[in-house]
Amino acid sequence: MKPKAVVVGGSIAGVSCAHTLISAGWDVVVLEKTCEPIKGSPTGAGLGLDPLAQRLIRSWLDDPELLYSSTLPLTIDMNQARDSEKKVSWTLARDDNFNFRAAHWAELHGLLYNALPPNIVLWGHLFLSFCISEDKTSVKIKAKVLQTDEETEIVGNLLVAADGSLSSIRQSFLPGLKLRYSGYYAWRGVFDFSGNENSETVVGIRSSYPELGKCLYFDLGSETHSVFYELPNKRLNWIWYVNQPEPELKRNSVTMKVSSEMIQKMHREAEKVWVPEFVRVIQETKDPFLNLIYDANPLEQIFWDNVVLVGDAAHPTTPHGLRSTNMSVLDAAVLGKCLAKNGAENLQAALREYQTTRLPVVSKQVLHARRMGRIKQGLVLPDREAFDPKNSRSEDYQEVQQKNMPFFDDVPLLLI
């Protein structure tokens, strides 16, 4: 009989693990609390895929070209200063060899999900608890079927926790671990201009940001910054980071529901900070939302017996290095290779190799992303003065570039 893995969480990390574990010869079932295939993302919209993640995802698709037809190139990483009083901008740093691709979260998830065999993902299954057998060879997972309110049990040889930054599985091993609030939150939105390609708003934004469609723009203001790039199918993805004390989380989510009053106030604040063309895009975006930005200090361990953490459950990170999705994809690939190499009978050796391969990399990347965020938000760091783009030095420019992320071009030996 094939060994069986139960993956908790059907987001990109979970479905990526389904691909790699099936390739490694495992039976896989994915438990996802959402009741149907995900049409949109509760925590994000646009994302950037690095070259290694692109290669891995292409290898999992029946038609590898689908990845290119459903993404846009991000060949340029551009950091520019914005003076809110004079409404002028100038380039701080530019990298023309970036080679990422822009994807919409829901569309990338759909590509990965649709390439799986049928009936792998059990929709509408809410994870409740797990229990490891005394001999450590199996793990029993309890879940609630949301349509019927019935509880069900699934037994596997391996439990893969892909249940996000607020992972309840991680909490069972590390009950004292608390997420660290970054000091700021992010307004996010996707502006859909299909059918309005020649509108004043779109013509204006293309004039102000002439390399949209191939450029990842970072606008750095005084104690704030924004991210702006084009998505496929005539959409623009924007993010605006705002320094604020930690709000009170009213539910188990890092996404806040916003009122029309909050949105109107945000529109007024944007007029004080950003160029009019960008403000108009923000104001015409339907359903903007708030992400509270958290990460966690790097973990010292990401597996226990036959339970392993992947994705944001293993390394909650701020978004400044575009690492969250890329780390999740690479976690899945390395885990699959370790399981294939060691065999199910050597599960502990496989999980130890996965941990040894991934922990040094993700730990440095999480801390680097944290540092980038604090620099760009003008927040204090122990070894440097607060960053001000209007008075910055050339060495400051290097710190804000994506290519300086640790292990930026690294490919694990397992995957070569």
N, C-alpha and C positions, 0 to 999 in steps of 0.2 A: 504494500500500500504506500501511496505517496504521503510524505509528511504534510501537515495542514497548518497554515498560518491564518490567524484571524487579525485583520487590520481594523482598528477603530479610528474612524474618520475617513470620509470619502472626498476630501479636498484634493488639491494637486499632489501633496505628499503621499496621501493614501492610495490614489489611483496609480501614481508612479511606482509605488512599492508593489502593487498588484502586478504590474507589467514585469518587474524584474524578478519577483519571486516565482511567478509562473514560468519564466524562462529558466529559472534555477531548478525546476522540477517539482515545485510545491503546488498543492491545492491551496487556493486562496479564497477567502470570503471577506468582504469589506462591509462593515456596519456603518451606516450613515443616518443620522437623525432626520435630515431633510427628507420630506416625503416623496420627492420626485427629482429627476435629474436637474441639476442646478442651472438656472437660466441667467442668474446674475450673481455678483459677489457681495456678501454682507460686509466685507472688510476691505474691499479694494476694487479697482477697475482696470487700470493700466499696469503693466509690468514690463521689465526688460529682461530678455534672455541672453546670457553670455554664450560665447561660441561653444563651450563644452556642453552646456545644457541643450543647446540647439542640436548638437550631434547626437546626444543620447535620446532626445525625444524623437528625432527622425528615425532612429533605429527601432523605436517601439511602434511606429505607425505603419499600417498596411501600405499607404501611399506617402512616402516621406516628403514629397513636394507639397503636401497639404500644409505643412508648417510654414513654408515660405509664402504660399498664397494667402495665408490668414494672418500674416504679420507684416510689419513695415521695418525697413532698415533704420538702425540708429548708429550711423557711422561716425558721428561727431559728438563728443562730450564737451559742452560749452558752459563755462562759468562766466557770468557777466555781472558787473556791479550796476545797481540802480540807485540813482539819487532821487528820492521821493519829492524833494522840494523843487529841484530844477527839471525833474522828469526827463533826465538824460541817462544813457547807459554807456558802458565801455567794457571791453573784453578783459577779463582777468587771466583766464587760462583756457586753452583750446587743444583738444586731442582729436586729430582727424583719422585715427586708426582704432576707433572704439569697437566696431564690429558686433554690437549687440543688435537685438531685434525687439521691436515693440509689439506686445500682444495685449488683447483684452482678456482679463482673467477668465470670464465665463467661456469664451471661445477656445482658449487653450485647454481648459478643463474638459470641454465637450470633445475636442480632438482626442485627448487621452482616454476618456471614458468610452467613446464610441469604438476605439480600437481594441477594447477588451472583449474577451468571449462573453456571451450572454450570461446573466444571472450571477455574476461575480459580486456585484454591489447589491446589498439588501437595503433598499431605501426605507425610510420611516422606522429605523431600528435605533432606539436610544440606548446607548451603553449605560449599564447600571453598576456592575461590579465584576471582579475577576477573582479566581482562587487558583493558586499553583498547587499541583499535586505534591504529596510528600516526597515522592522520588524525583521530583523536578522534571518529569518527562512530558507532562501535559499541563494545560491551563484551561480552566472552565470559565467561560464568559457568560454573564447574564445580561440580557437586553430586554427592553420593552418594545413590543410592536405597537406603534402609536395609533394605527388604524383600529386595532381591536382592544387595546389596553392589556393584552396578554403578555406574560413574561415567557421568554424562551431561553434555552441554554445551548451554547455551542462549545464543543471541546476541540482544542487544537494543540499542536506541539509548540507553537510560538505565538505570542501576542505582540503585535506591532502597534505602538501608540503613536498614531498620527492625528491626535486630537487637539492640536493647536497650542498656542502660547499659554492658555489657561488650563492645560492638560490635567484632568482629574486622575489619570493613571500615574503621571509623574508625581502628583501630590501624595499619592499613597506611599511612595518611597521617600519623598522629600517633603514632609508636611510643613517644615519650617521655611521652605523657599518662597520668597515674595518677589513678585515682579518689581522692577525699579522704574518709577515714573521719570520720564526724560526731562521734564520741566516745560514741555510744550505739547500742543495737540496739532492736528492737521485738518484743515478744511480740504475736502476732495470733491471732484466732480468730473463728469464726462460731458462735453459739449457736442451735441449731435447737429451737424450742419448739412446733412443730406437734404437735397432739394433747395438749399440756400447757399450754394457755392459762391454765388456772385453778390451776396449781401454785403452791406457796408461793414458789418462786423467781421466777416471772413476776409474780405479784401484788406481791411485794416490790420488784422492780426498777421496776415501773410506778409504785409509790408513791414510790420514791426519785427517779425520773427521770420526772416526770408528763407531760412533753411528748415522750416517745418517739413516733416516727411522723411528727414534723415538725421535730425539733430535732437539730442537730449539737452534742453535748455535748463540751466540753473540761474535764476535771478537772485542776487544777494543784495539785500537792503540792510538797513540798520536794525540789528537784532531780529532779523527775520529772513526767510528765503522761500522761494517758490520753485516748483518743478513743472515743466511744460513740454509736451511732445504730442505728435500726431499718432492716432491709432488707425487701423484699417477701417474701411467703410465710412469715411468722412466724419471722423470724430476726433476731438482734441481732449487729451487727458491733462488735468491740472491738479496741483497740490500746493497748499499754502500753509506753512508752519508758523504758529503763533505761540509765543512764550506766555504761559499761564500757570498758576498754581494747579495742583492736581484736583480735578473735579471728583465728586463722589460717584462711584460706579453703582448704578441702581440694579444692574443685572449682570449675568456672567458673560460680559462681552466688552471688548475694547472699542466698540463703535457706539456713539451716542446718537439717539434720536434728536432731531433739531426742530424747533418751532419756526413758524414764519417770521416771528419777531427776531429770533437769533439770526436768521438768514438776512433779513433786512439790515440788521446792525452790521453783519459781516460785509455786506455790499458797501455800506457807508465807510467802513474802515479801509476797505480795498482802495477806495478813491483817494485816500490819503497816502497810500504806499506805492501803488503800481501805476504803470503807464495806462492811459485811457483805453487803448486797444485791448489790453489784457483784462482790465476791469469790465469791459463790455462783455467779454466771453464769460467771465465769472457770473455776471448779472443775468445772462441769458441761459445759463445752465440749469436744467431741471433737476430737482432733487439732489442738491449737494448734501454731503454728510460729514460728520466729524469722526475722525479716528484719534483716540488717545494713544500717545506714543510711549510704549513700554519696551524694556528689554529685561534680561536677567544676567547676573554675573555668571560667567561660564561654569558649567557643571563639571564635576570631577569624574562623573560616571554616567553613562547613558544606557546601561543594561543591567538587569538583575535577574539571575536564573534564566528563565525563558521569556522574559519581557524586555523589549527594546524600544527606545524612543527614536523618532525620526522627525524631521521638519521642525516647525516652531515649537513642538513639545520638547525637543532636544536642545534647542538653542534660540529662545525668543530674542529677536533682534530688532533694532530700529531700522527703518527702510533706507538709510542714506547710502549704503553701498550696493543697492539693488541685489541684496543677497538672499532674501527670504525664499523666493521661489527657486533660485539657482541652487541654494544649499539643499533644499528639499529634494530636488531632482537628483543631485549628486549623492545625497544620503541613500536614496533608493537604489541607485546604480551600484554603489559600493556594497550595500547590504546584500543585494542579489548576488554579486560576484563572490562575496565571502561565503555565503550559503552554498553556492554552486561548487566552490573550491574545496570546502571542508566537508560537505555532506551533512545530512540531517543527524547522523550518528555522532557528529562532532560539533553539535550546536554551540556549546560554550566556546570552543576555539573560534568558530565563525563570528560570534558576537563580540568576542574579545578583539579579533582582528578589525572588525568594523569600528569598534570604539577607538582602538589605537590609531587607525587611519584617519578618522574624522575629527576626533576631539581637538588635536593640536591646531587644525585648520580652522574649524568653526569658532574656537575660542578666540583666536586672534582676529578673525573677521568681525565677530560681534563687538569686540572692544574697539576696533578701528572704526566701525560704523557709528558707535557711540561718540567717539572723538570727533568724527566728521560732522555729526549733527550739532554738537556743542559749539564747534568752530563756526559753522554757518549760521547758527542762531545767536552768535555774539555772547555766549555764556562762558563763565569762568572755567579755566582749566588750571591745574596746579603748576604746569610748566610753561605757561605762556599767558600773555595779556589777551583780553577779549578781542576777538576779530572785528574789525570795522573795515568794510570793503573800500570806503572812501580814503582810508589812510593805511592801506595794507602794503606789505613788502612783497618782493618777488618770491621769497621762500614760502610766504603764506599761500600763494597761488597753488603751489605743488600739493599742499595738504588737502586741497578741496577736489583734486582730480580723482576720478574713479580708478585710474590705472595704478594708483598707489595702494590700493587694497592689498593686504597680504595674500599671497597665493593667487594673485589675479589671473595669471596664465597657467597655473599649476594643473597638471593632470595626474591623478593618483596612478602609481605603477600598476595597480590591479586592472585599470581600464585601458592600459596601453597594449 
